[in-house]
């Protein structure tokens, strides 16, 4: 499968390529080109993280559904991972080595909408440390996806 649709609560699909290598080839994105234009790297990283999370979900004994959130104010969350309607983990992806409180804006909006169903908000970023931003919010390095002790 080359791509996967993620439905939003408003039923506007968001398309992700599951093969980020193929996506870079189609868009002719080289390492040099992406380092000069960081706007190219962000969507690639988001699709890559999405495909990795899907892979991790297949190893679980639980079934998970993936959604995208965008509200009328255009506040977005990249992925909502739903184990059940009352168990949501919300994920943002940032192509940045540093994270600030403002990077959690969409996650906090979704927390207010989802109420008790909101279990955790995660921002994946290109830095190296796990950072806490309160009880239900963390910034995680992308590399954590390969750390066998954290999966």
Biotite code that builds the C-alpha atoms (Angstrom):
import biotite.structure as struc

atoms = struc.array([
    struc.Atom([0.000, 0.000, 0.000], chain_id="A", res_id=1, res_name="UNK", atom_name="CA", element="C"),
    struc.Atom([1.531, 3.306, -1.052], chain_id="A", res_id=2, res_name="UNK", atom_name="CA", element="C"),
    struc.Atom([-0.732, 5.656, 0.877], chain_id="A", res_id=3, res_name="UNK", atom_name="CA", element="C"),
    struc.Atom([-3.250, 5.743, 3.699], chain_id="A", res_id=4, res_name="UNK", atom_name="CA", element="C"),
    struc.Atom([-6.191, 8.081, 4.243], chain_id="A", res_id=5, res_name="UNK", atom_name="CA", element="C"),
    struc.Atom([-6.853, 9.496, 7.674], chain_id="A", res_id=6, res_name="UNK", atom_name="CA", element="C"),
    struc.Atom([-10.351, 10.884, 8.168], chain_id="A", res_id=7, res_name="UNK", atom_name="CA", element="C"),
    struc.Atom([-11.008, 14.054, 10.142], chain_id="A", res_id=8, res_name="UNK", atom_name="CA", element="C"),
    struc.Atom([-14.061, 14.589, 12.328], chain_id="A", res_id=9, res_name="UNK", atom_name="CA", element="C"),
    struc.Atom([-15.280, 16.798, 9.453], chain_id="A", res_id=10, res_name="UNK", atom_name="CA", element="C"),
    struc.Atom([-14.662, 13.965, 6.983], chain_id="A", res_id=11, res_name="UNK", atom_name="CA", element="C"),
    struc.Atom([-11.961, 15.791, 5.057], chain_id="A", res_id=12, res_name="UNK", atom_name="CA", element="C"),
    struc.Atom([-9.375, 13.151, 4.225], chain_id="A", res_id=13, res_name="UNK", atom_name="CA", element="C"),
    struc.Atom([-5.672, 13.710, 4.714], chain_id="A", res_id=14, res_name="UNK", atom_name="CA", element="C"),
    struc.Atom([-3.417, 11.602, 2.534], chain_id="A", res_id=15, res_name="UNK", atom_name="CA", element="C"),
    struc.Atom([-0.147, 10.094, 3.822], chain_id="A", res_id=16, res_name="UNK", atom_name="CA", element="C"),
    struc.Atom([2.356, 8.150, 1.770], chain_id="A", res_id=17, res_name="UNK", atom_name="CA", element="C"),
    struc.Atom([3.386, 5.081, 3.714], chain_id="A", res_id=18, res_name="UNK", atom_name="CA", element="C"),
    struc.Atom([6.654, 4.903, 1.809], chain_id="A", res_id=19, res_name="UNK", atom_name="CA", element="C"),
    struc.Atom([8.485, 8.148, 2.540], chain_id="A", res_id=20, res_name="UNK", atom_name="CA", element="C"),
    struc.Atom([11.320, 7.074, 0.222], chain_id="A", res_id=21, res_name="UNK", atom_name="CA", element="C"),
    struc.Atom([8.877, 6.844, -2.670], chain_id="A", res_id=22, res_name="UNK", atom_name="CA", element="C"),
    struc.Atom([7.427, 10.229, -1.723], chain_id="A", res_id=23, res_name="UNK", atom_name="CA", element="C"),
    struc.Atom([10.862, 11.849, -1.785], chain_id="A", res_id=24, res_name="UNK", atom_name="CA", element="C"),
    struc.Atom([11.565, 10.309, -5.193], chain_id="A", res_id=25, res_name="UNK", atom_name="CA", element="C"),
    struc.Atom([8.238, 11.452, -6.647], chain_id="A", res_id=26, res_name="UNK", atom_name="CA", element="C"),
    struc.Atom([8.729, 14.988, -5.322], chain_id="A", res_id=27, res_name="UNK", atom_name="CA", element="C"),
    struc.Atom([12.454, 14.942, -6.221], chain_id="A", res_id=28, res_name="UNK", atom_name="CA", element="C"),
    struc.Atom([13.442, 15.902, -2.690], chain_id="A", res_id=29, res_name="UNK", atom_name="CA", element="C"),
    struc.Atom([17.116, 15.395, -1.915], chain_id="A", res_id=30, res_name="UNK", atom_name="CA", element="C"),
    struc.Atom([18.850, 15.796, 1.447], chain_id="A", res_id=31, res_name="UNK", atom_name="CA", element="C"),
    struc.Atom([20.405, 19.035, 0.217], chain_id="A", res_id=32, res_name="UNK", atom_name="CA", element="C"),
    struc.Atom([17.090, 20.375, -1.036], chain_id="A", res_id=33, res_name="UNK", atom_name="CA", element="C"),
    struc.Atom([15.253, 19.540, 2.204], chain_id="A", res_id=34, res_name="UNK", atom_name="CA", element="C"),
    struc.Atom([17.983, 21.134, 4.338], chain_id="A", res_id=35, res_name="UNK", atom_name="CA", element="C"),
    struc.Atom([17.636, 24.357, 2.318], chain_id="A", res_id=36, res_name="UNK", atom_name="CA", element="C"),
    struc.Atom([13.826, 24.328, 2.470], chain_id="A", res_id=37, res_name="UNK", atom_name="CA", element="C"),
    struc.Atom([12.548, 23.026, 5.831], chain_id="A", res_id=38, res_name="UNK", atom_name="CA", element="C"),
    struc.Atom([8.973, 23.263, 4.517], chain_id="A", res_id=39, res_name="UNK", atom_name="CA", element="C"),
    struc.Atom([9.750, 20.173, 2.425], chain_id="A", res_id=40, res_name="UNK", atom_name="CA", element="C"),
    struc.Atom([10.968, 18.153, 5.401], chain_id="A", res_id=41, res_name="UNK", atom_name="CA", element="C"),
    struc.Atom([7.943, 18.638, 7.695], chain_id="A", res_id=42, res_name="UNK", atom_name="CA", element="C"),
    struc.Atom([5.362, 16.790, 5.557], chain_id="A", res_id=43, res_name="UNK", atom_name="CA", element="C"),
    struc.Atom([7.880, 14.001, 4.869], chain_id="A", res_id=44, res_name="UNK", atom_name="CA", element="C"),
    struc.Atom([8.531, 13.570, 8.573], chain_id="A", res_id=45, res_name="UNK", atom_name="CA", element="C"),
    struc.Atom([4.803, 13.584, 9.316], chain_id="A", res_id=46, res_name="UNK", atom_name="CA", element="C"),
    struc.Atom([4.125, 10.826, 6.774], chain_id="A", res_id=47, res_name="UNK", atom_name="CA", element="C"),
    struc.Atom([7.112, 8.860, 8.032], chain_id="A", res_id=48, res_name="UNK", atom_name="CA", element="C"),
    struc.Atom([5.920, 9.053, 11.660], chain_id="A", res_id=49, res_name="UNK", atom_name="CA", element="C"),
    struc.Atom([2.413, 8.063, 10.550], chain_id="A", res_id=50, res_name="UNK", atom_name="CA", element="C"),
    struc.Atom([3.709, 4.945, 8.798], chain_id="A", res_id=51, res_name="UNK", atom_name="CA", element="C"),
    struc.Atom([5.822, 4.013, 11.829], chain_id="A", res_id=52, res_name="UNK", atom_name="CA", element="C"),
    struc.Atom([2.870, 4.421, 14.196], chain_id="A", res_id=53, res_name="UNK", atom_name="CA", element="C"),
    struc.Atom([0.754, 2.213, 11.921], chain_id="A", res_id=54, res_name="UNK", atom_name="CA", element="C"),
    struc.Atom([3.468, -0.452, 12.063], chain_id="A", res_id=55, res_name="UNK", atom_name="CA", element="C"),
    struc.Atom([3.592, -0.269, 15.852], chain_id="A", res_id=56, res_name="UNK", atom_name="CA", element="C"),
    struc.Atom([-0.196, -0.536, 15.999], chain_id="A", res_id=57, res_name="UNK", atom_name="CA", element="C"),
    struc.Atom([-0.101, -3.829, 14.063], chain_id="A", res_id=58, res_name="UNK", atom_name="CA", element="C"),
    struc.Atom([2.015, -5.389, 16.805], chain_id="A", res_id=59, res_name="UNK", atom_name="CA", element="C"),
    struc.Atom([-0.488, -4.549, 19.515], chain_id="A", res_id=60, res_name="UNK", atom_name="CA", element="C"),
    struc.Atom([-3.117, -6.880, 20.878], chain_id="A", res_id=61, res_name="UNK", atom_name="CA", element="C"),
    struc.Atom([-5.556, -3.956, 20.627], chain_id="A", res_id=62, res_name="UNK", atom_name="CA", element="C"),
    struc.Atom([-7.135, -2.458, 17.512], chain_id="A", res_id=63, res_name="UNK", atom_name="CA", element="C"),
    struc.Atom([-6.452, 1.204, 16.804], chain_id="A", res_id=64, res_name="UNK", atom_name="CA", element="C"),
    struc.Atom([-8.035, 3.703, 14.439], chain_id="A", res_id=65, res_name="UNK", atom_name="CA", element="C"),
    struc.Atom([-6.236, 6.790, 13.177], chain_id="A", res_id=66, res_name="UNK", atom_name="CA", element="C"),
    struc.Atom([-7.845, 10.172, 12.548], chain_id="A", res_id=67, res_name="UNK", atom_name="CA", element="C"),
    struc.Atom([-6.835, 13.740, 11.796], chain_id="A", res_id=68, res_name="UNK", atom_name="CA", element="C"),
    struc.Atom([-8.400, 16.699, 13.604], chain_id="A", res_id=69, res_name="UNK", atom_name="CA", element="C"),
    struc.Atom([-9.084, 20.160, 12.242], chain_id="A", res_id=70, res_name="UNK", atom_name="CA", element="C"),
    struc.Atom([-11.734, 22.425, 13.711], chain_id="A", res_id=71, res_name="UNK", atom_name="CA", element="C"),
    struc.Atom([-13.611, 25.439, 12.332], chain_id="A", res_id=72, res_name="UNK", atom_name="CA", element="C"),
    struc.Atom([-10.791, 27.703, 13.565], chain_id="A", res_id=73, res_name="UNK", atom_name="CA", element="C"),
    struc.Atom([-8.309, 25.580, 11.550], chain_id="A", res_id=74, res_name="UNK", atom_name="CA", element="C"),
    struc.Atom([-6.600, 24.316, 14.704], chain_id="A", res_id=75, res_name="UNK", atom_name="CA", element="C"),
    struc.Atom([-5.154, 20.919, 13.775], chain_id="A", res_id=76, res_name="UNK", atom_name="CA", element="C"),
    struc.Atom([-3.785, 17.773, 15.340], chain_id="A", res_id=77, res_name="UNK", atom_name="CA", element="C"),
    struc.Atom([-1.801, 15.531, 13.019], chain_id="A", res_id=78, res_name="UNK", atom_name="CA", element="C"),
    struc.Atom([-3.048, 12.185, 14.383], chain_id="A", res_id=79, res_name="UNK", atom_name="CA", element="C"),
    struc.Atom([-5.635, 10.977, 16.838], chain_id="A", res_id=80, res_name="UNK", atom_name="CA", element="C"),
    struc.Atom([-4.981, 7.382, 17.804], chain_id="A", res_id=81, res_name="UNK", atom_name="CA", element="C"),
    struc.Atom([-8.202, 5.850, 19.075], chain_id="A", res_id=82, res_name="UNK", atom_name="CA", element="C"),
    struc.Atom([-8.211, 2.588, 20.992], chain_id="A", res_id=83, res_name="UNK", atom_name="CA", element="C"),
    struc.Atom([-11.842, 3.182, 21.890], chain_id="A", res_id=84, res_name="UNK", atom_name="CA", element="C"),
    struc.Atom([-14.056, 6.294, 21.848], chain_id="A", res_id=85, res_name="UNK", atom_name="CA", element="C"),
    struc.Atom([-12.998, 6.998, 25.445], chain_id="A", res_id=86, res_name="UNK", atom_name="CA", element="C"),
    struc.Atom([-9.264, 6.356, 24.938], chain_id="A", res_id=87, res_name="UNK", atom_name="CA", element="C"),
    struc.Atom([-7.506, 8.871, 22.687], chain_id="A", res_id=88, res_name="UNK", atom_name="CA", element="C"),
    struc.Atom([-3.812, 9.593, 22.241], chain_id="A", res_id=89, res_name="UNK", atom_name="CA", element="C"),
    struc.Atom([-3.158, 12.700, 20.195], chain_id="A", res_id=90, res_name="UNK", atom_name="CA", element="C"),
    struc.Atom([0.028, 13.245, 18.212], chain_id="A", res_id=91, res_name="UNK", atom_name="CA", element="C"),
    struc.Atom([1.709, 16.233, 16.600], chain_id="A", res_id=92, res_name="UNK", atom_name="CA", element="C"),
    struc.Atom([4.870, 16.035, 14.493], chain_id="A", res_id=93, res_name="UNK", atom_name="CA", element="C"),
    struc.Atom([7.325, 18.928, 14.410], chain_id="A", res_id=94, res_name="UNK", atom_name="CA", element="C"),
    struc.Atom([10.390, 19.063, 12.171], chain_id="A", res_id=95, res_name="UNK", atom_name="CA", element="C"),
    struc.Atom([12.289, 20.995, 14.830], chain_id="A", res_id=96, res_name="UNK", atom_name="CA", element="C"),
    struc.Atom([15.045, 20.218, 17.313], chain_id="A", res_id=97, res_name="UNK", atom_name="CA", element="C"),
    struc.Atom([13.437, 22.319, 20.053], chain_id="A", res_id=98, res_name="UNK", atom_name="CA", element="C"),
    struc.Atom([9.899, 22.309, 21.402], chain_id="A", res_id=99, res_name="UNK", atom_name="CA", element="C"),
    struc.Atom([7.984, 25.090, 23.102], chain_id="A", res_id=100, res_name="UNK", atom_name="CA", element="C"),
    struc.Atom([4.679, 25.257, 24.946], chain_id="A", res_id=101, res_name="UNK", atom_name="CA", element="C"),
    struc.Atom([3.030, 26.707, 21.824], chain_id="A", res_id=102, res_name="UNK", atom_name="CA", element="C"),
    struc.Atom([3.663, 23.458, 19.943], chain_id="A", res_id=103, res_name="UNK", atom_name="CA", element="C"),
    struc.Atom([0.922, 21.911, 22.098], chain_id="A", res_id=104, res_name="UNK", atom_name="CA", element="C"),
    struc.Atom([-1.816, 24.348, 21.007], chain_id="A", res_id=105, res_name="UNK", atom_name="CA", element="C"),
    struc.Atom([-3.734, 21.831, 18.885], chain_id="A", res_id=106, res_name="UNK", atom_name="CA", element="C"),
    struc.Atom([-3.332, 19.082, 21.457], chain_id="A", res_id=107, res_name="UNK", atom_name="CA", element="C"),
    struc.Atom([-4.686, 21.316, 24.202], chain_id="A", res_id=108, res_name="UNK", atom_name="CA", element="C"),
    struc.Atom([-7.629, 22.337, 22.039], chain_id="A", res_id=109, res_name="UNK", atom_name="CA", element="C"),
    struc.Atom([-8.423, 18.678, 21.397], chain_id="A", res_id=110, res_name="UNK", atom_name="CA", element="C"),
    struc.Atom([-8.055, 17.922, 25.107], chain_id="A", res_id=111, res_name="UNK", atom_name="CA", element="C"),
    struc.Atom([-10.764, 20.502, 25.832], chain_id="A", res_id=112, res_name="UNK", atom_name="CA", element="C"),
    struc.Atom([-13.022, 18.977, 23.156], chain_id="A", res_id=113, res_name="UNK", atom_name="CA", element="C"),
    struc.Atom([-12.415, 15.321, 24.054], chain_id="A", res_id=114, res_name="UNK", atom_name="CA", element="C"),
    struc.Atom([-12.627, 15.718, 27.834], chain_id="A", res_id=115, res_name="UNK", atom_name="CA", element="C"),
    struc.Atom([-11.914, 12.520, 29.779], chain_id="A", res_id=116, res_name="UNK", atom_name="CA", element="C"),
    struc.Atom([-11.352, 10.552, 26.552], chain_id="A", res_id=117, res_name="UNK", atom_name="CA", element="C"),
    struc.Atom([-8.084, 12.483, 26.083], chain_id="A", res_id=118, res_name="UNK", atom_name="CA", element="C"),
    struc.Atom([-5.371, 10.319, 27.632], chain_id="A", res_id=119, res_name="UNK", atom_name="CA", element="C"),
    struc.Atom([-2.132, 11.820, 26.325], chain_id="A", res_id=120, res_name="UNK", atom_name="CA", element="C"),
    struc.Atom([-0.792, 14.438, 23.936], chain_id="A", res_id=121, res_name="UNK", atom_name="CA", element="C"),
    struc.Atom([2.554, 13.750, 22.266], chain_id="A", res_id=122, res_name="UNK", atom_name="CA", element="C"),
    struc.Atom([4.745, 15.933, 20.073], chain_id="A", res_id=123, res_name="UNK", atom_name="CA", element="C"),
    struc.Atom([7.362, 14.011, 18.092], chain_id="A", res_id=124, res_name="UNK", atom_name="CA", element="C"),
    struc.Atom([10.356, 16.205, 17.288], chain_id="A", res_id=125, res_name="UNK", atom_name="CA", element="C"),
    struc.Atom([13.896, 15.864, 15.943], chain_id="A", res_id=126, res_name="UNK", atom_name="CA", element="C"),
    struc.Atom([15.589, 16.595, 19.270], chain_id="A", res_id=127, res_name="UNK", atom_name="CA", element="C"),
    struc.Atom([17.114, 14.013, 21.597], chain_id="A", res_id=128, res_name="UNK", atom_name="CA", element="C"),
    struc.Atom([15.342, 14.196, 24.968], chain_id="A", res_id=129, res_name="UNK", atom_name="CA", element="C"),
    struc.Atom([11.973, 13.155, 26.353], chain_id="A", res_id=130, res_name="UNK", atom_name="CA", element="C"),
    struc.Atom([10.418, 16.342, 27.726], chain_id="A", res_id=131, res_name="UNK", atom_name="CA", element="C"),
    struc.Atom([7.388, 16.708, 29.967], chain_id="A", res_id=132, res_name="UNK", atom_name="CA", element="C"),
    struc.Atom([4.936, 19.557, 29.461], chain_id="A", res_id=133, res_name="UNK", atom_name="CA", element="C"),
    struc.Atom([2.542, 18.623, 32.269], chain_id="A", res_id=134, res_name="UNK", atom_name="CA", element="C"),
    struc.Atom([0.690, 15.483, 33.316], chain_id="A", res_id=135, res_name="UNK", atom_name="CA", element="C"),
    struc.Atom([-0.718, 14.572, 29.910], chain_id="A", res_id=136, res_name="UNK", atom_name="CA", element="C"),
    struc.Atom([1.769, 16.160, 27.508], chain_id="A", res_id=137, res_name="UNK", atom_name="CA", element="C"),
    struc.Atom([5.193, 15.024, 26.355], chain_id="A", res_id=138, res_name="UNK", atom_name="CA", element="C"),
    struc.Atom([7.664, 15.811, 23.614], chain_id="A", res_id=139, res_name="UNK", atom_name="CA", element="C"),
    struc.Atom([9.332, 12.660, 22.306], chain_id="A", res_id=140, res_name="UNK", atom_name="CA", element="C"),
    struc.Atom([12.347, 12.373, 20.022], chain_id="A", res_id=141, res_name="UNK", atom_name="CA", element="C"),
    struc.Atom([11.587, 10.621, 16.734], chain_id="A", res_id=142, res_name="UNK", atom_name="CA", element="C"),
    struc.Atom([14.340, 8.129, 17.597], chain_id="A", res_id=143, res_name="UNK", atom_name="CA", element="C"),
    struc.Atom([12.194, 6.734, 20.422], chain_id="A", res_id=144, res_name="UNK", atom_name="CA", element="C"),
    struc.Atom([10.269, 4.778, 17.795], chain_id="A", res_id=145, res_name="UNK", atom_name="CA", element="C"),
    struc.Atom([13.291, 2.472, 17.454], chain_id="A", res_id=146, res_name="UNK", atom_name="CA", element="C"),
    struc.Atom([14.131, 2.189, 21.140], chain_id="A", res_id=147, res_name="UNK", atom_name="CA", element="C"),
    struc.Atom([13.012, -1.319, 22.031], chain_id="A", res_id=148, res_name="UNK", atom_name="CA", element="C"),
    struc.Atom([12.692, -0.388, 25.707], chain_id="A", res_id=149, res_name="UNK", atom_name="CA", element="C"),
    struc.Atom([10.110, 2.303, 24.989], chain_id="A", res_id=150, res_name="UNK", atom_name="CA", element="C"),
    struc.Atom([7.722, 0.486, 22.679], chain_id="A", res_id=151, res_name="UNK", atom_name="CA", element="C"),
])
